Amino acid sequence: MSVSEKDVRYVADLARLRLSEEEIQRIATDMNQILDYMEQLNELETDNVEPLEHVIELDSRLRKDIAKEPLPHQDALKNAPDADSDYFRVPKVIE
């Protein structure tokens, strides 16, 4: 598979980009080099390779998902700028 200058012009037109002839040639060359490299990668034997989430081992940076008691209703409303007995009051945004 290769990218022609016609392909670059087509995609540039879809993206509403104005490219000079020099840019079109350079992009076509760069894209073809990328595709050639991808073809080299496709030739590698990867059947016995485990999928990775990250290239190095990392401990989970997220806290443990442990169920806790919810915040009491009155404590939740305590710092609200405007609240009635049961709810937060917010400005009306829809007419």
C-alpha positions in Angstrom: 0.0 0.0 0.0 1.3 3.4 -0.8 0.1 7.0 -0.6 0.1 9.0 -3.7 0.1 12.8 -4.1 -3.5 12.4 -5.3 -4.4 10.8 -2.0 -2.7 13.6 0.0 -4.6 16.2 -2.0 -7.9 14.3 -1.4 -7.4 14.1 2.4 -6.2 17.7 2.5 -9.3 18.8 0.7 -11.5 16.9 3.2 -9.7 18.6 6.0 -10.0 22.0 4.3 -6.2 22.3 4.3 -4.3 24.4 1.7 -1.0 22.7 1.0 1.8 23.7 -1.4 3.1 21.2 -3.9 6.3 20.9 -1.8 4.2 20.0 1.3 2.1 17.5 -0.7 5.3 15.8 -1.9 6.8 15.8 1.6 3.7 14.4 3.2 3.3 11.6 0.6 7.0 10.7 1.2 6.6 10.7 4.9 3.4 8.7 4.9 5.0 6.1 2.6 8.0 5.8 5.0 5.6 5.3 7.9 3.7 2.6 6.0 6.9 0.9 5.0 7.9 0.8 8.7 4.5 -0.6 9.6 5.0 -3.4 7.0 8.3 -4.3 8.7 6.5 -4.5 12.1 3.9 -6.8 10.5 6.6 -9.3 9.7 7.6 -9.7 13.3 6.6 -12.9 15.2 4.2 -11.8 18.0 2.3 -15.0 18.7 3.9 -15.6 22.1 4.0 -11.9 23.2 1.7 -10.9 26.1 -0.3 -7.8 25.5 0.9 -4.8 27.6 -1.0 -2.0 29.3 2.2 -0.1 29.7 5.8 -0.8 28.7 7.1 -0.9 32.3 5.5 -2.4 35.3 3.5 0.1 37.3 1.7 -0.2 40.6 -1.8 1.0 40.4 -1.9 4.7 41.0 -5.6 4.6 41.8 -7.0 4.0 45.3 -8.7 0.8 46.1 -12.4 0.7 45.2 -13.7 0.1 48.7 -17.4 0.8 49.5 -17.8 3.2 52.4 -20.7 4.8 54.1 -22.1 7.7 52.2 -21.7 11.3 53.5 -24.7 12.1 55.8 -27.3 14.3 54.1 -26.9 17.2 56.5 -23.1 17.2 56.2 -23.4 17.4 52.4 -25.7 20.4 52.7 -23.7 22.1 55.4 -21.3 24.0 53.1 -23.8 24.7 50.3 -24.1 28.4 49.5 -27.8 28.0 49.2 -29.9 25.0 50.3 -33.3 24.3 51.8 -33.9 21.4 54.2 -33.3 18.6 51.6 -31.7 20.0 48.4 -29.0 22.3 47.0 -30.5 25.4 45.4 -28.9 26.5 42.1 -29.7 29.3 39.8 -32.4 28.6 37.1 -30.6 28.1 33.8 -33.5 27.1 31.5 -36.4 29.4 30.8 
